[in-house]
Amino acid sequence: MKLKSKQSKITRRQQFKLFLSIMAAFAVLFLTLGLIIFNLFQSSTYKSIDKDIRNQVVSIQKQPNMKKQVEPDPHDPNNHFNNNVNKPNPKAPFQASILVFNKKGKLLNKSSLGNRYSVLKNINLNKNNVNLKQTLVVNNMNFRSILIKVSKKNNNPMYAGNYVLIMQNIDTQIQAIENFERILIITFFLFWVIALVISYFLARINMLPIIKSWQQQTEFVNDAAHELRTPLTIIQGKLEYMLTKPNKKIIDEAEAISVSLDEVNRLNSLTNNLLVLARSDSATTNLKFELTKPEFFLKDPIVPFKDIINSQSKVFQINLNDNPTLNLDRDKIKQLLIILLDNATKYTPKNGTIKIYDQVEGSKYQFIVSDTGVGVADSDKRKIFGRFYRVDKSRNTNSGGHGLGLAIAQQIVNVHHGNIFVRDNLPHGSEFVVELPIKHH
């Protein structure tokens, strides 16, 4: 219980770290995207404003040819500016205002400003700002402006030789930017909440294979330790027993030595199988795939089992007729067949029948090893290919198995892109079916 509690605690900690990392990734993504969008919107807005102002500048500096006129005296109370003189030309956009200053900084177009004059009257000429774009705040109103010096040769006498301040009100644009910023923040917050939920589920989903792998590894280590402990305990006991009788001859302790050797053989078999599985997990197994036919890899494992099965008063039937072309590692498939025949031999009772036959199903070649033993329960059919899983542990222990054979068989079939499964052999017993892809020319 303590071990499970500790594992659960570590799992929760890892899941929380994964959750934080996913949340951080979402946060960086949303923040970066938001800043990019906001800056693009703000930049495009000011570019549009500056483009309008630039068009005004071009229009002022390149006035169309006009009939030469005598510049009126602005101090003459009896004089009224005509449309071409009293009003700047061209007409500015509705949000734009044009202020014309002489060299002394006096505003020359008060009358053309109309009611805007009350707002702009306190603006003074600053010659240092010529050709400099600025954002001005006047009476809580925002303006984008530029001051230009107009050539004396300009065709409009109002502009010729004077300073022209072009101002465009940008309150609407600033309000739009602020509204956009507010919407962006609200959207960011909503997406943040959604990201919290998504991150939580992603963390859980991503942790599932890790937890499963961890559990499998823990079970594998525990089972391996258990399997190793039994023969080591037996060997240790036998050796300690022999040490209590140092004067005995080898012939007198032959039984103890024989048992110890049997357990050593079990250890060798177990460690070899563990090494096979470890190499398969790390994908370091060297495979020699070649085009071949069943007659070249089924015969060698079957022949030695004939004598073994017959010596145990069991019946061995062989019915192999199909011979398609396959691409596989012959040695690995031989090892697979030996595992299946060995299992069938172990669990088939005296006078029982072991059979191997083949068939073609679509694009798959199947060879089947059947027995007339006790069979495998439906609840165990998928589990028996797990490492160290044994349906009847006491029976497997007595027969010398350690629950790794079918796990190795599963690994071999997987690397050949095939399939292996077990089904009932009616009226009793089991059939292990191996499917391998047929190589079409």
RORORO-586968 format. One record per residue (C-alpha): residue number from 1; x, y, z. Coordinates in nm, 2 decimals. Each point is the difference from the previous one (the first is absolute). Layout:
REM residues N
NUM_X_Y_Z
...
This chain:
REM residues 441
1_0.00_0.00_0.00
2_0.28_0.24_0.09
3_0.17_-0.07_-0.34
4_-0.32_0.06_-0.19
5_-0.06_0.32_0.20
6_0.35_0.12_-0.08
7_-0.04_-0.08_-0.37
8_-0.33_0.18_-0.01
9_0.16_0.30_0.16
10_0.29_0.01_-0.25
11_-0.25_-0.05_-0.28
12_-0.21_0.30_0.12
13_0.32_0.21_0.03
14_0.10_-0.09_-0.36
15_-0.35_0.07_-0.13
16_0.00_0.34_0.17
17_0.34_0.08_-0.15
18_-0.13_-0.11_-0.34
19_-0.31_0.21_0.05
20_0.21_0.31_0.09
21_0.22_-0.05_-0.31
22_-0.30_-0.03_-0.23
23_-0.15_0.31_0.16
24_0.32_0.19_-0.04
25_0.01_-0.10_-0.37
26_-0.36_0.12_-0.05
27_0.08_0.33_0.19
28_0.30_0.07_-0.21
29_-0.19_-0.08_-0.32
30_-0.30_0.21_0.09
31_0.21_0.29_0.13
32_0.22_0.00_-0.31
33_-0.29_-0.03_-0.23
34_-0.19_0.28_0.18
35_0.30_0.24_-0.01
36_0.06_-0.07_-0.37
37_-0.37_0.06_-0.08
38_-0.02_0.32_0.21
39_0.32_0.14_-0.14
40_-0.11_-0.07_-0.35
41_-0.34_0.16_0.06
42_0.16_0.31_0.17
43_0.27_0.02_-0.27
44_-0.25_-0.02_-0.29
45_-0.22_0.26_0.17
46_0.28_0.25_0.03
47_0.13_-0.08_-0.35
48_-0.35_0.09_-0.14
49_0.00_0.33_0.19
50_0.35_0.08_-0.11
51_-0.09_-0.08_-0.35
52_-0.29_0.25_0.01
53_0.23_0.26_0.14
54_0.27_-0.07_-0.26
55_-0.26_0.04_-0.27
56_-0.09_0.34_0.14
57_0.37_0.10_0.00
58_0.03_-0.10_-0.36
59_-0.31_0.19_-0.09
60_0.12_0.31_0.17
61_0.35_-0.01_-0.14
62_-0.12_-0.07_-0.36
63_-0.28_0.25_-0.05
64_-0.15_0.02_-0.35
65_0.07_0.30_-0.21
66_-0.22_0.30_0.11
67_-0.04_0.34_-0.14
68_0.25_0.23_0.16
69_-0.17_0.21_0.27
70_0.11_0.28_0.22
71_0.04_-0.12_0.35
72_-0.27_0.19_0.21
73_0.09_0.18_0.32
74_-0.14_-0.21_0.28
75_0.01_0.31_0.23
76_-0.24_0.19_-0.23
77_-0.34_-0.01_0.17
78_-0.18_0.08_-0.33
79_0.16_-0.30_-0.17
80_-0.17_-0.34_-0.02
81_0.21_-0.30_-0.12
82_-0.14_-0.16_-0.31
83_-0.04_-0.38_-0.01
84_0.34_-0.07_-0.14
85_0.18_0.22_0.25
86_-0.21_-0.01_0.32
87_-0.03_-0.38_0.00
88_0.29_-0.25_-0.03
89_0.00_-0.19_-0.32
90_-0.06_-0.29_-0.04
91_-0.27_-0.05_0.26
92_0.11_-0.22_0.28
93_-0.19_-0.31_0.12
94_-0.27_0.05_0.25
95_0.23_-0.10_0.29
96_0.29_0.21_-0.12
97_0.09_0.36_0.08
98_0.25_0.21_-0.18
99_0.17_0.29_0.18
100_0.21_0.25_-0.20
101_0.26_0.20_0.19
102_0.22_0.27_-0.14
103_0.37_0.03_0.09
104_-0.08_0.18_0.32
105_-0.23_-0.27_0.12
106_-0.33_0.18_-0.06
107_-0.30_-0.20_-0.10
108_-0.12_0.11_-0.34
109_-0.32_-0.21_-0.06
110_-0.21_0.06_0.31
111_-0.32_0.05_-0.20
112_0.04_-0.33_-0.20
113_0.03_-0.19_0.33
114_-0.35_0.10_0.11
115_-0.10_-0.14_0.34
116_0.32_-0.21_0.01
117_0.19_0.32_0.07
118_-0.11_0.00_0.36
119_0.16_-0.34_0.04
120_0.32_0.07_-0.20
121_0.07_0.36_0.09
122_0.26_-0.08_0.26
123_0.22_-0.20_-0.24
124_0.32_0.19_-0.07
125_0.25_-0.03_-0.28
126_0.31_-0.20_0.08
127_0.24_0.01_-0.29
128_0.21_-0.28_0.14
129_-0.28_-0.24_-0.07
130_0.01_0.04_-0.38
131_-0.06_-0.33_-0.18
132_-0.04_-0.18_0.34
133_-0.31_-0.22_0.05
134_-0.15_0.05_0.35
135_-0.29_-0.10_0.21
136_-0.14_0.30_0.18
137_-0.26_0.03_0.27
138_-0.21_0.32_-0.01
139_-0.29_0.05_0.24
140_-0.02_-0.37_0.06
141_-0.01_-0.06_-0.37
142_0.26_-0.21_-0.18
143_0.16_0.12_-0.33
144_0.25_-0.15_-0.24
145_0.20_0.29_-0.15
146_0.28_0.11_-0.22
147_0.15_0.34_-0.06
148_0.13_0.09_-0.35
149_0.17_0.31_-0.15
150_-0.16_0.09_-0.32
151_0.20_0.14_-0.29
152_-0.05_0.36_-0.09
153_-0.06_-0.12_-0.36
154_-0.32_-0.18_0.11
155_-0.29_0.10_-0.22
156_-0.23_0.05_0.30
157_0.08_0.34_0.16
158_-0.14_-0.12_0.33
159_0.27_-0.27_0.02
160_0.29_0.16_-0.19
161_0.30_0.07_0.23
162_-0.20_-0.09_0.31
163_0.00_-0.29_0.25
164_-0.29_-0.24_-0.02
165_-0.10_-0.22_0.29
166_-0.22_-0.29_-0.11
167_-0.19_-0.16_0.29
168_-0.23_-0.29_-0.02
169_-0.22_-0.10_0.29
170_0.06_-0.36_0.10
171_-0.24_-0.04_0.30
172_-0.21_-0.25_-0.20
173_0.30_-0.21_-0.09
174_0.13_0.01_0.36
175_-0.34_-0.10_0.13
176_0.00_-0.29_-0.26
177_0.35_-0.11_0.12
178_-0.12_0.02_0.37
179_-0.31_-0.20_-0.08
180_0.20_-0.25_-0.20
181_0.25_-0.03_0.29
182_-0.29_-0.06_0.24
183_-0.15_-0.26_-0.22
184_0.34_-0.17_-0.03
185_0.04_-0.01_0.37
186_-0.35_-0.15_0.05
187_0.07_-0.25_-0.27
188_0.34_-0.09_0.15
189_-0.17_-0.06_0.33
190_-0.27_-0.22_-0.15
191_0.26_-0.20_-0.19
192_0.21_-0.02_0.31
193_-0.29_-0.17_0.18
194_-0.05_-0.23_-0.29
195_0.37_-0.07_0.00
196_-0.02_-0.10_0.37
197_-0.25_-0.26_-0.08
198_0.18_-0.12_-0.31
199_0.33_-0.01_0.18
200_-0.15_-0.21_0.28
201_-0.14_-0.26_-0.23
202_0.32_0.00_-0.22
203_0.21_-0.05_0.31
204_-0.22_-0.30_0.10
205_0.00_-0.15_-0.35
206_0.37_0.04_-0.04
207_0.07_-0.15_0.34
208_-0.21_-0.31_-0.08
209_0.27_-0.18_-0.21
210_0.27_0.11_0.25
211_-0.20_-0.14_0.29
212_-0.08_-0.32_-0.19
213_0.37_-0.04_-0.09
214_0.10_0.07_0.36
215_-0.24_-0.26_0.13
216_0.12_-0.25_-0.25
217_0.36_0.07_0.09
218_-0.08_-0.03_0.37
219_-0.18_-0.33_-0.05
220_0.27_-0.13_-0.23
221_0.27_0.08_0.25
222_-0.20_-0.15_0.29
223_-0.08_-0.32_-0.20
224_0.36_-0.03_-0.12
225_0.12_0.04_0.36
226_-0.25_-0.27_0.11
227_0.11_-0.24_-0.28
228_0.37_0.05_0.08
229_-0.05_-0.03_0.38
230_-0.14_-0.36_-0.02
231_0.29_-0.18_-0.17
232_0.25_0.21_0.19
233_-0.15_-0.10_0.33
234_0.00_-0.36_-0.11
235_0.37_0.01_-0.11
236_0.09_0.19_0.32
237_-0.18_-0.26_0.22
238_0.17_-0.29_-0.18
239_0.35_0.15_0.02
240_-0.05_0.08_0.37
241_-0.12_-0.35_0.06
242_0.31_-0.15_-0.17
243_0.23_0.23_0.21
244_-0.14_-0.17_0.31
245_0.15_-0.32_-0.13
246_0.35_0.08_-0.12
247_0.12_-0.36_0.02
248_-0.26_-0.13_-0.23
249_0.09_-0.12_-0.35
250_-0.15_0.15_-0.32
251_-0.19_-0.32_-0.07
252_-0.17_0.03_0.34
253_-0.12_0.35_-0.09
254_-0.09_-0.07_-0.36
255_-0.37_0.08_0.06
256_0.07_0.34_0.15
257_0.25_0.08_-0.28
258_-0.25_-0.11_-0.26
259_-0.28_0.22_0.15
260_0.24_0.29_0.01
261_0.10_-0.05_-0.36
262_-0.37_-0.01_-0.11
263_-0.05_0.33_0.18
264_0.31_0.15_-0.17
265_-0.15_-0.11_-0.33
266_-0.32_0.17_0.09
267_0.19_0.31_0.08
268_0.18_-0.01_-0.33
269_-0.32_-0.05_-0.19
270_-0.17_0.29_0.19
271_0.28_0.24_-0.05
272_0.02_-0.08_-0.37
273_-0.37_0.06_-0.04
274_0.03_0.32_0.19
275_0.28_0.11_-0.22
276_-0.21_-0.08_-0.31
277_-0.28_0.22_0.13
278_0.23_0.28_0.10
279_0.16_0.00_-0.35
280_-0.35_0.00_-0.16
281_-0.10_0.29_0.22
282_0.31_0.20_-0.10
283_-0.03_-0.10_-0.37
284_0.36_-0.12_0.00
285_-0.08_-0.35_-0.12
286_0.16_-0.07_-0.34
287_-0.25_-0.16_-0.23
288_0.09_-0.17_-0.33
289_-0.31_0.04_-0.22
290_-0.01_-0.21_-0.32
291_-0.25_-0.13_-0.25
292_-0.08_-0.36_0.09
293_-0.27_-0.26_0.01
294_-0.15_-0.19_0.30
295_0.17_-0.33_-0.09
296_0.33_0.16_0.07
297_-0.07_0.11_0.36
298_-0.27_-0.23_0.13
299_0.17_-0.33_-0.06
300_0.31_0.04_0.23
301_-0.20_0.08_0.33
302_-0.26_-0.27_-0.07
303_0.23_-0.30_-0.05
304_0.15_-0.01_0.35
305_-0.34_0.04_0.16
306_-0.12_-0.32_-0.17
307_0.21_-0.22_0.22
308_-0.07_0.20_0.31
309_-0.37_-0.01_-0.04
310_-0.01_-0.36_-0.10
311_0.22_-0.09_0.30
312_-0.27_0.15_0.23
313_-0.28_-0.21_-0.15
314_-0.15_0.29_-0.18
315_-0.12_0.03_-0.36
316_0.17_0.25_-0.23
317_-0.19_0.09_-0.32
318_0.16_0.21_-0.28
319_-0.21_0.15_-0.28
320_0.20_0.26_-0.19
321_-0.10_0.06_-0.36
322_0.03_0.37_-0.09
323_0.33_0.14_-0.12
324_-0.03_0.38_-0.06
325_0.29_0.24_-0.02
326_0.08_0.18_0.33
327_0.25_0.26_0.10
328_0.13_-0.09_0.35
329_0.28_-0.09_0.22
330_0.00_-0.38_-0.01
331_0.19_-0.05_0.33
332_-0.25_0.22_0.19
333_-0.30_-0.18_-0.15
334_0.16_-0.34_0.10
335_0.04_0.14_0.35
336_-0.36_0.10_0.00
337_-0.11_-0.35_-0.12
338_0.21_-0.17_0.27
339_-0.17_0.21_0.27
340_-0.34_-0.10_-0.12
341_0.08_-0.37_-0.05
342_0.17_0.00_0.35
343_-0.31_0.15_0.16
344_-0.23_-0.25_-0.18
345_0.22_-0.29_0.11
346_0.00_0.11_0.37
347_-0.37_0.05_0.03
348_-0.13_-0.29_-0.21
349_-0.08_-0.30_0.22
350_0.10_-0.36_-0.07
351_-0.17_-0.14_-0.31
352_-0.09_0.36_-0.10
353_0.05_0.14_-0.35
354_0.23_0.28_-0.12
355_-0.06_0.13_-0.35
356_0.17_0.25_-0.23
357_-0.17_0.11_-0.32
358_-0.01_0.30_-0.23
359_-0.23_0.20_-0.22
360_-0.02_0.32_-0.21
361_-0.25_0.26_0.11
362_0.00_0.29_-0.26
363_0.34_0.16_0.01
364_0.10_-0.18_0.32
365_0.17_-0.34_0.04
366_-0.10_-0.18_0.32
367_0.16_-0.29_0.18
368_-0.19_-0.14_0.30
369_0.13_-0.21_0.29
370_-0.29_-0.17_0.19
371_-0.01_-0.22_0.31
372_-0.26_-0.19_0.19
373_0.09_0.13_0.34
374_-0.22_0.19_0.25
375_-0.02_0.30_-0.23
376_0.02_0.37_0.09
377_-0.29_0.19_0.16
378_-0.14_0.30_-0.19
379_0.12_0.23_0.27
380_0.35_-0.12_-0.04
381_0.02_0.00_-0.38
382_0.15_0.35_-0.04
383_0.20_-0.01_0.33
384_0.21_-0.32_-0.08
385_0.22_0.20_-0.24
386_0.10_0.23_0.29
387_0.34_-0.05_0.17
388_0.00_-0.24_0.29
389_-0.37_-0.06_-0.04
390_-0.09_-0.36_0.08
391_-0.35_-0.14_0.01
392_0.10_-0.27_0.24
393_0.32_0.11_0.18
394_0.05_-0.32_0.20
395_-0.03_-0.21_-0.32
396_0.24_0.22_-0.19
397_0.25_-0.01_0.28
398_-0.01_-0.37_0.01
399_0.05_-0.02_-0.38
400_0.29_0.24_0.02
401_-0.16_0.30_-0.17
402_0.02_0.36_0.11
403_-0.26_0.17_-0.21
404_0.22_0.17_-0.26
405_-0.04_-0.23_-0.29
406_-0.32_0.14_-0.14
407_0.12_0.36_0.07
408_0.31_-0.08_-0.22
409_-0.24_-0.15_-0.26
410_-0.20_0.32_0.00
411_0.32_0.21_-0.06
412_0.11_-0.22_-0.29
413_-0.34_0.02_-0.17
414_-0.01_0.38_0.05
415_0.33_0.06_-0.17
416_-0.13_-0.20_-0.29
417_-0.31_0.22_-0.02
418_-0.22_-0.30_0.07
419_-0.25_-0.11_0.26
420_-0.02_-0.28_0.26
421_-0.30_-0.10_0.20
422_-0.15_-0.30_0.18
423_-0.34_-0.15_-0.05
424_-0.19_-0.31_0.13
425_0.07_-0.34_-0.16
426_-0.34_-0.16_0.03
427_-0.10_-0.22_0.18
428_0.29_0.08_0.23
429_0.35_0.15_-0.03
430_0.15_0.31_-0.16
431_0.12_0.12_-0.34
432_0.28_0.25_-0.04
433_-0.04_0.18_-0.33
434_0.29_0.19_-0.16
435_-0.07_0.23_-0.30
436_0.28_0.12_-0.22
437_-0.04_0.23_-0.30
438_0.05_-0.16_-0.34
439_0.26_0.16_-0.23
440_-0.17_0.06_-0.34
441_0.22_0.02_-0.31
